[in-house]
Amino acid sequence: MNRLPAAALALLFSTVIMAAAPAPADAPAPAAQTSPVAPTSPAPQTSPAPQISPAAQTEPAAQPEAEAPAHTRVRIVTSMGTMVAELEDARAPLTVANFLRYVREGHYEGTIFQRVIANFVVQGGAYLPDFKKRPAHEPIPNESGNGLRNTRGTIGMARTDNPHSASAQFFFNLADNPDLDPLPTRWGYTVFGHVVQGLDVLDRIGNLPTGAGGELKEDVPLKPVIIQKIEIIASASP
């Protein structure tokens, strides 16, 4: 892997659309009577057209239900703006399920982006503003071999040097980062989604001045960026 800021690698490093029936023809007039006083029978009246009851009207074709989306979407609300991300449910099923578990539990609410490295990554998902860490669930298997790349605007899982150590922390790629992709000789960092709205918000976060904070010696935004909530706005089809 090409050399990246040492702190950057350490982060990642932590953690569905009748006609009416025609009136009958007039009956033929009766034959003339022999008696001159016999009146001619009046011509029979045309029968009125049968009425079709409202119930017999053709109902409009039923409209098909909208299909569920193929990808789950989440809204990420931060103190610097809102982003929407589309997750790769089919290509990173374990990772997406893990992330959505934390989302449903409210784990990310009130946490910060604790590491920002310009032109590299923005990472968060564990620390509160006072730098206390929220407890996480057990780690998950690495899914970096799913063919998704660490390109600008994608979301990946942070981990330690142990390839199967990712839990709650995630990061956004601020640029194309091929050094985080897998190779035949090494595991990579699992990509499980990408930003579809609010990339400008991500860029603003990625250009904040940074310094030390809590136990972290560098790359911490000097003004905390709070993840106010992450919510599911569209669920993928099962």
C-alpha positions as CSV (number, residue, x, y, z in Angstrom):
1,M,0.0,0.0,0.0
2,N,1.3,3.4,-0.9
3,R,2.2,5.4,2.1
4,L,-0.8,7.3,3.5
5,P,-0.8,9.5,6.5
6,A,0.0,7.2,9.4
7,A,-3.0,8.5,11.3
8,A,-5.3,7.7,8.4
9,L,-4.3,4.1,8.4
10,A,-4.6,3.9,12.1
11,L,-8.2,5.1,11.9
12,L,-9.4,2.7,9.3
13,F,-8.6,1.6,10.7
14,S,-10.1,1.6,14.1
15,T,-13.0,0.5,13.9
16,V,-37.6,-1.7,-3.7
17,I,-55.3,0.3,-16.3
18,M,-73.1,-2.1,-24.4
19,A,-73.6,0.1,-26.4
20,A,-77.2,0.2,-25.6
21,A,-78.9,-2.7,-27.3
22,P,-80.5,-1.5,-30.6
23,A,-84.1,-0.8,-30.2
24,P,-86.1,-3.6,-31.8
25,A,-87.6,-2.8,-35.3
26,D,-91.2,-1.7,-35.5
27,A,-93.6,-4.7,-35.7
28,P,-95.4,-4.9,-39.0
29,A,-98.8,-3.2,-39.2
30,P,-101.7,-5.6,-39.0
31,A,-103.6,-6.5,-42.2
32,A,-106.4,-4.1,-43.1
33,Q,-109.7,-5.0,-41.5
34,T,-112.8,-5.8,-43.6
35,S,-115.0,-3.5,-41.4
36,P,-114.5,0.2,-42.4
37,V,-115.2,1.2,-38.9
38,A,-112.3,-0.8,-37.5
39,P,-109.6,1.6,-36.6
40,T,-106.1,1.0,-37.7
41,S,-104.0,-0.3,-34.9
42,P,-101.4,2.3,-33.8
43,A,-97.9,1.5,-34.7
44,P,-96.1,-0.1,-31.7
45,Q,-93.9,2.1,-29.7
46,T,-90.2,1.6,-29.8
47,S,-89.0,0.0,-26.5
48,P,-86.7,2.3,-24.5
49,A,-83.0,1.3,-24.5
50,P,-82.2,-0.8,-21.5
51,Q,-80.4,1.0,-18.8
52,I,-77.0,-0.2,-17.5
53,S,-76.9,-0.1,-13.8
54,P,-73.9,1.7,-12.3
55,A,-72.7,-1.5,-10.8
56,A,-72.4,-3.0,-14.2
57,Q,-69.9,-0.4,-15.4
58,T,-66.4,-1.6,-16.1
59,E,-64.1,-0.9,-13.2
60,P,-60.8,0.9,-14.0
61,A,-57.9,-1.5,-14.2
62,A,-56.0,-1.9,-11.0
63,Q,-52.7,-0.1,-10.9
64,P,-49.7,-2.2,-10.0
65,E,-48.0,-1.4,-6.7
66,A,-44.8,0.4,-6.8
67,E,-41.8,-1.9,-6.6
68,A,-39.6,-1.8,-3.6
69,P,-36.2,-0.3,-4.3
70,A,-33.2,-2.5,-4.8
71,H,-31.1,-0.4,-2.5
72,T,-31.7,0.9,1.0
73,R,-31.2,4.6,1.4
74,V,-30.3,6.5,4.5
75,R,-30.4,10.1,5.5
76,I,-27.4,11.3,7.4
77,V,-28.1,14.5,9.3
78,T,-25.1,16.4,10.6
79,S,-24.4,19.8,12.2
80,M,-22.9,20.9,8.8
81,G,-25.7,19.6,6.6
82,T,-27.5,16.5,5.3
83,M,-26.4,13.7,3.0
84,V,-28.3,10.8,1.5
85,A,-26.5,7.5,0.9
86,E,-27.5,4.5,-1.1
87,L,-26.4,1.2,0.3
88,E,-25.2,-1.9,-1.5
89,D,-27.6,-4.5,0.1
90,A,-26.9,-7.2,-2.5
91,R,-23.1,-6.8,-2.8
92,A,-22.3,-6.2,0.8
93,P,-25.1,-7.9,2.7
94,L,-23.3,-8.5,6.0
95,T,-21.9,-5.0,6.2
96,V,-25.1,-3.3,5.3
97,A,-27.1,-5.4,7.8
98,N,-24.5,-4.5,10.5
99,F,-24.6,-0.8,9.7
100,L,-28.5,-0.7,9.7
101,R,-28.5,-2.5,13.0
102,Y,-26.6,0.4,14.5
103,V,-28.8,2.9,12.7
104,R,-32.0,1.3,14.1
105,E,-30.5,1.3,17.6
106,G,-29.7,5.0,17.4
107,H,-26.0,4.3,18.0
108,Y,-24.8,7.1,15.7
109,E,-26.9,9.9,17.2
110,G,-24.7,12.4,18.9
111,T,-21.5,10.9,17.7
112,I,-18.8,13.0,15.9
113,F,-16.6,12.7,12.8
114,Q,-13.5,12.3,14.8
115,R,-11.0,12.1,12.0
116,V,-10.8,14.2,8.9
117,I,-7.9,14.0,6.4
118,A,-8.2,16.3,3.4
119,N,-8.3,14.5,0.0
120,F,-8.5,11.2,1.9
121,V,-11.3,10.3,4.3
122,V,-13.8,11.5,6.9
123,Q,-14.4,8.9,9.6
124,G,-16.9,8.6,12.4
125,G,-19.3,6.4,14.3
126,A,-17.8,5.8,17.7
127,Y,-16.8,8.9,19.6
128,L,-19.1,11.4,21.5
129,P,-18.0,15.0,21.6
130,D,-16.3,14.4,24.9
131,F,-14.3,11.6,23.2
132,K,-15.9,8.8,25.2
133,K,-16.5,5.8,22.9
134,R,-19.9,4.2,22.4
135,P,-19.8,0.4,22.9
136,A,-20.0,-1.7,19.7
137,H,-21.2,-5.1,18.8
138,E,-19.0,-8.0,17.7
139,P,-16.9,-7.5,14.6
140,I,-18.1,-8.6,11.2
141,P,-16.4,-10.5,8.3
142,N,-14.6,-8.5,5.7
143,E,-16.5,-8.1,2.4
144,S,-13.9,-6.1,0.5
145,G,-13.9,-8.7,-2.3
146,N,-17.4,-7.6,-3.5
147,G,-16.0,-5.7,-6.5
148,L,-16.8,-2.2,-5.1
149,R,-13.9,0.2,-5.0
150,N,-12.9,3.0,-2.6
151,T,-13.8,5.8,-5.0
152,R,-14.8,9.4,-4.2
153,G,-18.1,9.6,-2.4
154,T,-18.2,5.9,-1.4
155,I,-18.7,4.7,2.2
156,G,-16.4,2.1,3.7
157,M,-15.9,0.3,7.0
158,A,-13.1,1.3,9.2
159,R,-11.1,-1.5,10.9
160,T,-7.7,-2.2,12.5
161,D,-4.9,-4.2,10.9
162,N,-7.1,-7.3,11.5
163,P,-9.2,-7.5,8.2
164,H,-12.2,-8.9,10.1
165,S,-12.3,-6.3,12.9
166,A,-14.9,-3.8,11.5
167,S,-17.8,-3.0,13.8
168,A,-19.5,0.4,14.0
169,Q,-17.0,2.9,12.6
170,F,-17.3,3.9,8.9
171,F,-15.7,6.4,6.6
172,F,-16.4,8.5,3.5
173,N,-13.8,8.5,0.7
174,L,-13.0,12.2,-0.2
175,A,-11.1,11.0,-3.2
176,D,-10.3,7.8,-5.2
177,N,-8.3,5.7,-2.8
178,P,-7.1,2.6,-4.6
179,D,-4.7,1.8,-1.8
180,L,-7.7,0.8,0.3
181,D,-8.9,-1.7,-2.3
182,P,-8.1,-5.4,-2.0
183,L,-5.4,-7.2,-3.9
184,P,-4.7,-10.9,-4.4
185,T,-2.2,-10.6,-1.6
186,R,-4.1,-8.5,1.0
187,W,-7.6,-7.7,2.3
188,G,-9.0,-4.3,1.5
189,Y,-11.5,-2.0,3.2
190,T,-15.1,-2.9,2.5
191,V,-17.2,-0.5,0.5
192,F,-20.9,-0.8,1.2
193,G,-22.6,2.4,-0.3
194,H,-22.1,5.8,-1.8
195,V,-23.4,9.4,-1.4
196,V,-26.2,10.3,-3.8
197,Q,-27.1,13.7,-2.3
198,G,-25.0,16.1,-0.3
199,L,-21.6,15.5,-1.7
200,D,-20.9,19.2,-1.1
201,V,-21.6,18.7,2.6
202,L,-19.0,16.0,2.7
203,D,-16.5,18.2,0.9
204,R,-17.0,21.0,3.4
205,I,-16.4,18.6,6.3
206,G,-13.3,17.3,4.5
207,N,-11.8,20.7,4.4
208,L,-12.1,21.6,8.1
209,P,-9.1,22.6,10.1
210,T,-8.0,19.9,12.4
211,G,-5.8,19.2,15.4
212,A,-5.7,17.1,18.5
213,G,-8.7,16.0,20.5
214,G,-9.1,13.7,23.4
215,E,-6.9,10.7,23.0
216,L,-6.4,11.5,19.3
217,K,-3.3,13.4,18.6
218,E,-4.2,14.8,15.2
219,D,-6.8,15.0,12.4
220,V,-9.7,15.9,14.7
221,P,-11.9,18.8,13.5
222,L,-11.3,21.8,15.7
223,K,-15.1,22.5,15.6
224,P,-17.0,19.2,16.3
225,V,-19.1,17.9,13.5
226,I,-22.0,16.1,15.1
227,I,-24.0,13.2,13.5
228,Q,-27.4,14.3,14.7
229,K,-29.1,11.2,13.3
230,I,-29.0,8.6,10.6
231,E,-32.4,7.3,9.5
232,I,-33.7,4.8,6.9
233,I,-35.7,6.6,4.2
234,A,-36.2,3.6,1.7
235,S,-35.8,-0.1,2.4
236,A,-34.6,-2.5,-0.2
237,S,-36.8,-5.2,-1.5
238,P,-36.3,-8.5,0.4
